[in-house]
Amino acid sequence: MPEEPRRPDPKLLELLVCPLTKAPLRYDRDANELISEQAGLAYPIRDGIPIMLASEARTLG
């Protein structure tokens, strides 16, 4: 059975904004990503740590 990804601290999620647009982020629990609708990017979360680098983000299609 695959291990469920570690989720980030909910209080941390309230504080984070997109580093490019400074807009709020939406947490996508299923994909374990932080979504910036304004920038069209999805920032990955690895081991419960949001990776807030545009170079690591996935472009939303």
PyMOL commands that set and color helices and strands:
alter all, ss='L'
color gray80, all
select helices_A, chain A and resi 10-15+54-56
alter helices_A, ss='H'
color red, helices_A
select strands_A, chain A and resi 26-28+33-36+41-46+49-50+58-59
alter strands_A, ss='S'
color yellow, strands_A
deselect
rebuild
show_as cartoon
